[in-house]
Amino acid sequence: MTASHKNGGPHENGVVEPTKEFTDIIGDNGRYQIGIFIFCFFCSMPHCFHNLIMTFFAPNIEHWCARPPEILEANISLEQWKNLSIPIVKGRAGFDELSHCTMYQSTIRNGSLYAFTDMEPVKCNAWEYDHTFYQYTMVDEWDLVCDRDWLVSISKTVYMVAFLFSATLCGQMSDRFGRRKTMIACLSIFLIAAMLTLVSVNFIMFLALRFFVALGLTSVFTISYVILTEIVSVKYRSIYCFTFKYGWVFAYMLMPYIAWHITSWFWLQFVFTLPWLSLMCIFWVVPETPRWLITHRKFAELEQVLMNAAEKNGKDMKLAKAEIHNFINNHPQLDEKKGNETVLDLMRTPALRRNTINIYFCWFIISYIYYALSWNTNDLGGDPYWTFFACGAVELPAGFIWMFLCKYVGHRFGLLLANILAGLSLLAVIFVPPGEKNIKL
């Protein structure tokens, strides 16, 4: 909320000058804001890790029907087994490839492998995996291939369903109970669920816990945006919200390096979770936002928060105390009755309804394309770790370019340009010949 023009504060010459924002008193950009920004910056990193982690937990790795014990005892090589016992089928791209899910029945005669290629292939009940890039994944631990490969897609769907729930619920909860309390609760949910994921005995248990990981992390990520917009002045609002997302970008670029060194999904989950116990420093780092306190007329707590912020920002405390008292005593919210707004109020008026639907549509399209590309980087070919890194690295200059572009052309026109460029790029991919993966990248 913004104070009306009648707010004012005494100055050294005794003249009362108008104060429109609490940031005019505590400073619009100082240690108070930077400390909270750094905390939110690091909050965005685990959101990236756990959102995109399935790329390394359950990658698209080559697999084929496992050799029966008698075949292994006969010292039949893998190459012989594939050439003789694995049928050739049409792949998803329309090219011939070795079957991943069926094999010809075979036997050993005089020390040689003989496959009954004139009979119908049979389904596999065990598989062997190519460990060239990935050593120990969920795919080979729980055989998430063939009739069970849909479970990998379900794991991503579960995360996004939790994303949907949290994006709706956390806004309502943070409006009612406060940004800080809601963020603490959501951080706790994430940390508990993420640690319990390490003891998953099957993939269904992992999916259930992953839902709560997403529920907690997405809420923290979303609330971080709200907190940042509520602690700085309009002048710095875009800068804070643009650069805050670089926590996601740096995590995106760091993930393949960590995954390359840690080849077990269990220890990768452990490494991507344990450091974020440090985020519980929120108790000391992040106070309630002044705007929420104003809206809920908690002026005693508001005074404490603003005094602490002014001290951190190096303000004259005697002058700041007088201005804060004047700001609170003359604030119109002091006498206003608080409403019970909900997300449905976004549809109340035609203009608000139109803007809301447009924003929802943009987020739907952007998220659909972004995650479809990010979750399937290993399909682009080449070294999957470098490919993943490259996909994250392109966001680094993009963020800076659009941050400065939007400053001069506005956010609406900047969004339009970004959508047009993305659409043209996607259309151009259609004309890339099949197999030219480097061009696509």
N, C-alpha and C positions, 0 to 999 in steps of 0.2 A: 504494500500500500504506500501511497505517496501523501505526505502531509500537505495540507492546503497552504495557500500563500500567507495566511495569517500567522503561521509559526514564525518565531523569531528568537534571537538570542542576544544577550547583552554583550557588548564589546568594551574595550578599555575606555573609550570616550563616552560611554554611557548610552550610545545610540543603539537602538534595537534594529537589527538588520534581518531581512527575511531568510528563513531556512526552509528549503523545500524538501530536502532529503536528509536522513540521518547520516548519510555518507558525507554531507557537508560539515558534519561535526567531527566524526571519527576519521575522516579521510576516505577517499574513494579507492585507494590502492596502497596498501601498506603491509606490514608484517602480519596483521590479523587476517587479511584476505589471502595473502600468499601462503600462509600456513595451512589454511583450509583447502586452498587450491592444490597444494602438494599432496595432501591426504586424498582428495578426490582423484587426482592424477593416478596415484597408485591403486585406487579402487577400480579403475578402468582396466588395469592389467589382468587381474584374475578373471574378469569377465571375458576377455579375449581368449585366455588360455583354455578355460573350460568350455567355451562355446565352440571353438575350432579344434578341440583336442581329439575329436573322433577321426580326424584326418590321419592321426598317428596311432590311435587306439585300434582302429578298424580300417586300414587302408585297402585299396583294391590291389591285392597281391596275387600273383600267379599261383594257381593250384591245380592239382590233377588227382585222379584216383590213386590211392595209396597201393603200393605193391603188397600182395599177400605174403605171409611169412615164408611159404615154400618158394616164392619167387626170389625173395631176399636170400634165402639159404642157398639157392642155386647161383648166387653172385651175378644175377642179371643186372646189367647197368641201367641207369635211369633213362639213358638215350634209347636203348633197346626197348625198354618197357613202353615209352611214349610212342615210338615209331610203330610198334606192333600191336599194342593192346588199347591204345587210346584212339577212338574214332575221330575223324575230321568232321566238323560241323560248321554251320554258318554263324559267325559272331554277330554281336549287336550292330556293328558297323557294316555288315554285309560281306565281310571277307571270311575266307576259310581259316579256321583255327582249330587247334586241338580241343576236344571237349573237356570241360571242367567237371562235369557231373556224371558222366557215363564211361563205361569201359567194356571191352570185349572180354568174354570169359576166356581164360587161358590155362595152359598147363605146361609142365616141363617134360620134354621128351629127349632122352639121351643128352641131358645137360643143356638143352636149348629151349628157348621159349617158343611156344606155339599158341597163337591166338585164333579163336573160332570166329573169324571175320564174316562168315556166312550166316551167323546167327545175330539176333537183335542184341544191341548193347544193353547192359544192365546198369542200374544206378549204383553209384558209389555208396559205401557206408563208412569210409574213412578216406582221408586226404593227406597228400604231401604238399608242402608249401615252399615257394621260392623265398629264401631268406637273404637275397642279395642286398636289399635295402632295409628290411624290417626283420628283426630277430625274434621278438616275443610280443605278439599282439593278441587282442581279443579274438581275432578271426581264427587263428590256429588253436587258441586255448579252448574256445567253445564251438569251433567249426561253424562259423557264421558265413557259410557259403551255400550255393545251390538252393535247396528248399528253405534254408534259414538265412539267406542273405538279406531278406526284407527286414530283419531285426536291426541291421545297421541303420537303415533309413528311419526305422521307428525311433531309434535313439535320438536322431536329430529332430524328428517331429515332436518327441516328448519335450525336448529342450525348448522348442519354439512355442508349444502349448503353454508351458510354464511362463515363457516370456509374455504371452498374451495375458495370462491371468495376473502376473505381477504388474504389468504396465497399467492395468486397470485398477487393481486393488491397492497398489502401493501409493498411488496418487491420492486416493480417498483416505487411506490410513494416515499418510503424512499430513494431510490437511486437517485431520481430526485430532491425531495424537501428537503431532509435531514431527519435523524432519529428523531431528536427532534420535528420538526414541524409535521411530520406524526404521531408521538406518541401522541402529544397534541390533534391533530384533532380526532384521534381514541378514546382517553380517553373521549373527549367531547361527541362523538356520543354514546358511551356506557352509560355514566351517564345520558344523556337526555333520551335515549330510556328506560333505566332501571327504571327511575322514572316515566315515562309515563305508563309503564306496570302496575303500581299500580292503574291506573284509567281505566283499560280495562273493557269494558262493555260486551264483549263476547270473546269467545275463538279465533275467527278469528283475532280480534284486538290484542290479546295477541301474536299470532303467528307472525303477521307482525312486532310488536315491538321487539319480541325475535330475529328476523333476524338481526336487527340493533344492538342489544345487542351483539350478536355473532360476527358481523362484526367488531365492535369496539374492543371488548375484545381480540379476536383472533389476531388482528393486533398488539395490545399492547404486547401480549405474544410473538409473533414471532419477533417483533422488539427488544424486550428485549434481546433475544439470540444474535442478531446482535450487539447490543450496547456493551454487555459484552465481546464479542470476539474482539471488536475494541478498547477497553480501557486498556487491560492487555497484558502482554507479553505471548509468547507461553507457557512458564513455568506454568502459572496460568490459562490458557484458559480452560482446561478440568475441573479443580476444580471449577471455577466460574460457568460454564454451568451445571455441575452436581448438585452442591449445590443450585443453583438458583431454580431448580425445587422442592426443598423441601417446598417452599411456597405452591405449589399445594398439596403436601403430607400432610402438617399440616392442610390445609383447608379441605382436604378430611376427615381427622380424626376428625376435629372439627365440621363438618356439622351435624352429627347425634346428637351430644350433644345439639346444638342450636335448631335443628328441634324437639327434644324431649321436650324442654321447650316451644317452640313457635309452637303451633299446627295449626295456621292459615296460609294459603299460602300467604295471603296478607301481614301480618306482617313479615313473613319469607323473602319475597322478599324485604321488607323495610329494614330489618336488614342486608341482604346480599348486599345492595346497598349503603345505607347512609354513612357508614364509609369510602367508597372509594372516597368520595368527597375530602378527604385529599390527594389523589394522584395528585391533581392539584398543589401540591407543586413542581411539575416537572419544573415549571418556574424557580425555584431557585436551584433545586437539580441536574438536568440533563442538561448539556450543549451539544452542538453538538459534535459528536465524531471526534477526530483528523483525523482519516483515511478518513472519508467522506469529511472533509475540504481539505485534501491533494488532494484527487481525483478530487475535483471540483476547486482546485487551489484558495481557499479562504484563502490566507496566512495571511492576516491581522487579521481575526477572529481566525485563527489557533494559531497565536502568543499569543493572549489574553487567549485562552483556555489552552494552555500549560503553560503559566506563572501562571495562577490561580491554575492549577493542581500541578505544582512544589511547589507553596507556601503551598498548603494543605498538601503535602507530606513531608514538612519540609526541602526542598532543599535550598542550598545556592543560593539566588535569583540573586546575581551578576554573579555568574558562570553560573547559569541556563539561564539567559537572553542571555549571550554570546553564549552559546551552541545552544539555540533555534534559534538565528539569523543565526548561521552557518548552522544549520540543514535545515532551510527554504531556505537560499540563494543557497545552493548546492544541493537542492533536484531535481532529474531528472524530477519530475512531473511539475516543474516550466516551462519547455519548451515543454512538451508533449501535444499533442492535445487529448482532452477528447473524447472518443468514446460514441456512443449511444447504449449501450448494452441492450438487453431485455432478457426475460426468454427463448426465442427461441434460444439464443446463447448456451444454455446448450446442444443443439442437434447438434452443429456445427461440432465437430470432433468425430470419432468413439469411442475413449477412453472416452471422456466426455459424449457422448451419452449413452454408456454402463453403466457407473457409475451412471448417472442420473436415468436411467430406473431402475437399481437395487435398488437405494435408494427409489425411488417412490414406487416400489413394496413392499419393506420392510415396509415403512410407511403405505401403504394401509392395509397390513395384520395385522400389530401390532395395528393400530388404530381400525380396524374392530373388532378384538377380545377384545381389552381393553375396548372399550365403550359398546360392547355387554354384557360384564360381569359387568361393573360398573353401567350401567343403569338398570340392572335386579337383583340387589343384594337381593331384597325382595322375589325373587323366590327361594332362597336357603333355606328358612325355618328358624325357630327360631325367636328370637327377631330381627326385621328388622334394628333397630338402632345399635345393637351390631354387626350384620352381616356386615353392611355398614362400621362400624369402623374397623373391622378386615380386610376388603378388602383394606382399605386405609393404615392400619398399616403395612401390608406386604411390602409396598413400601419403608418403612423407612430403614430396613436393606438391602434391595435389592440395593438401591442407593449407599450406602456406599461400599458394596461388589463389585459392578461393577465399581465404581469409582477407587478403588485401583487395581482391576483386570486389567482394561484397561490400567492402568499406566504401568503395567509390560508385558502384552501380546499384547497390542495394541487394538485400537478400533475395527478394522475389525474382529479379532479373538474373542474379547469380545462379539460383536454382534452375531457372529455365535454361541457361547456357549449359549447365552441368548435365541436365537431362537430355538435351539435344546431342551433346558430344557423346554421351554414353550410348544413346540410341543408334547413332551413326556407326559407332565402333562395333556394336553388336550386329548390325546389318552387314558390316564389312566382313565379319567372321564367316558369314554364310558362304561367301565366295572363295574362302580359303579351301584349296583342294584337300580331300581326306588324306590324312597321314602327314600333312605339313604342320606338325605341332609347334615347331619353333616359330613359325609365322603367327600362329594364334597367340602364343605367349607374348 
